[in-house]
Amino acid sequence: MFNDFKLVAETPVYVQVSNYIKRLMMQGALQAGQRLPSTRELAELLGVSRGSIIAAYEALNEEGLAYAVTGKGNFVAEVAAPGPNTVPEWRMDWRERMNRQARLSVELDHMKRGRPGLRAGKGKILFTSIAPDEQLFDLENVKRAFLDRMAVEGRVLLNYGYAKGYKPLIDFLLKYMERKGVDLTGKDLLITSGFTEGLDIVLSAIGRDGGAGGRMLCENPTHQTAIKNLRRHGFEITGIPMEPDGLDLAALERELQMQPFDGAFLVPSYHNPTGIVTSAEKRMALLELLGRYRVPVIEDGFNEELRYSGSHVAPLIAMAGQGNGVVYLGSFSKVLFPGIRVGWVLADRELIEVLESVKRARSIHTSTLDQSLLYQYLLNGNLEKYLKRARAEYRRKYEWTKACCEREVPYSRLSGSGGLHLFLEFPDGFDTWKLLELCADQGVLFTPGDMFYVDGGGRNTMRIGFSRVSEEDIEKGIRLIGEMAAKLLEAVHE
């Protein structure tokens, strides 16, 4: 006994000793009432200091796993340790117990379903991500914000928070949205753990009873995470084709005339995956049309801050004025730090009251520490300075990626007015999954576009995310994609 102890770095020695003795207790090697070696003896056996053994024994005594007898030493306490005569081992087939929503989540999980050869790996050029470039992260100001806020109310921040959110951040974000042109009359804001939780909470509140979901409109293609969540909540999805300036209004009206809808999920700015920015004129027409048919809008404020050229276009919730038919989902995940899981829902005050109760029942509250860190970072005036630097870097990559695609890739159509990605379409009959397999063999990955379509289409499309790729690798990767695409097109035409 005591001959298999091994020290590891970064964990205090006394903690390692304490955990080692616990393991021996649980395995039955140390029995209740058995005397433990003296501190000097165990220090020699384990090759550590006597002080570490003393601290380890004190920790075990505090946990009730050992006890000290004056003049006699330390002894193993009575503990409920598993043994051969305890509860018989039995096993569950958990897959049989999974409900429809769980099975659907697995089915729609493209990360798990990815083929081994098509997964990220060292040395590959990855156009699959549209996350921020971590090399741009403003670490010093984030550290300063953390220390500033902890100095003010550290103990409060480590306790439970409120389902609605951290009030200083709520107040800041309300003013932030007001500067975007939003009329806050009759509106309120709920903090969420990112965009996905916000969408999940909204869908769970507006869906029909009994898990039937309802009918939802969206652009086709659209945000793949939104498709997954809509289907998980039982919604039937009707996709409306995209035009260069946004949704096809004629196609939308035809669908509205055919049947009622419970909502419309829209990404009007730097749309994922096409990168299209819906024009101001079309936004007004959308709101008028959906308002006429009494269809509420869930607006994803995706990448609004990453505008590289042209004038700012107000979000739908701003254009709606004092109307309450738009629910806005906001997040800084694509422009600041996705590791800080903070998003928000801005909507009618009565709806927010309901969503607050839904959130409280689900997750109690979003991390107060995350919220306060984001608040202090914003309060310190860092957002605009960071955005200025980020826009310059992403704009350079955007223009370079676009130029490389125009020079190297035989696409039929390219879209993307900003943000962190471009969307390419090839002629009908072209298969971007075949293209991906050819490119993956050479170490280049991108995202096939069919996963963004609600009707099985898009097999001839692809999304190229450039935010985390160097300019050298952008050129190299795009050139390879172009070469492989040309070969496939020749085969299609033969």
HELIX and SHEET records of a PDB file:
HELIX    1   1 VAL A   13  MET A   26  1                                  14    
HELIX    2   2 THR A   39  LEU A   46  1                                   8    
HELIX    3   3 ARG A   50  GLU A   62  1                                  13    
HELIX    4   4 TRP A   94  ARG A   97  1                                   4    
HELIX    5   5 ARG A  100  GLU A  107  1                                   8    
HELIX    6   6 HIS A  110  ARG A  113  1                                   4    
HELIX    7   7 PRO A  116  LEU A  118  5                                   3    
HELIX    8   8 GLU A  134  LEU A  136  5                                   3    
HELIX    9   9 LEU A  139  LEU A  157  1                                  19    
HELIX   10  10 LYS A  167  ARG A  179  1                                  13    
HELIX   11  11 GLY A  194  ILE A  206  1                                  13    
HELIX   12  12 ASP A  209  GLY A  211  5                                   3    
HELIX   13  13 GLN A  224  ARG A  232  1                                   9    
HELIX   14  14 LEU A  249  MET A  258  1                                  10    
HELIX   15  15 ALA A  280  ARG A  292  1                                  13    
HELIX   16  16 LEU A  316  MET A  319  1                                   4    
HELIX   17  17 ARG A  349  SER A  363  1                                  15    
HELIX   18  18 THR A  368  LEU A  379  1                                  12    
HELIX   19  19 ASN A  382  GLU A  408  1                                  27    
HELIX   20  20 THR A  432  ALA A  440  1                                   9    
HELIX   21  21 GLY A  449  PHE A  452  5                                   4    
HELIX   22  22 GLU A  471  HIS A  493  1                                  23    
SHEET    1   A 2 ALA A  66  VAL A  69  0                                        
SHEET    2   A 2 GLY A  73  VAL A  76 -1                                        
SHEET    1   B 2 ILE A 125  LEU A 126  0                                        
SHEET    2   B 2 VAL A 444  LEU A 445  1                                        
SHEET    1   C 8 LYS A 187  THR A 192  0                                        
SHEET    2   C 8 GLY A 343  ASP A 348 -1                                        
SHEET    3   C 8 VAL A 326  SER A 331 -1                                        
SHEET    4   C 8 VAL A 297  ASP A 300  1                                        
SHEET    5   C 8 GLY A 263  LEU A 266  1                                        
SHEET    6   C 8 GLY A 214  ASN A 220  1                                        
SHEET    7   C 8 PHE A 235  GLU A 243  1                                        
SHEET    8   C 8 GLY A 246  LEU A 247 -1                                        
SHEET    1   D 4 ARG A 413  SER A 415  0                                        
SHEET    2   D 4 HIS A 421  GLU A 425 -1                                        
SHEET    3   D 4 THR A 461  GLY A 465 -1                                        
SHEET    4   D 4 THR A 447  PRO A 448 -1                                        
END                                                                             
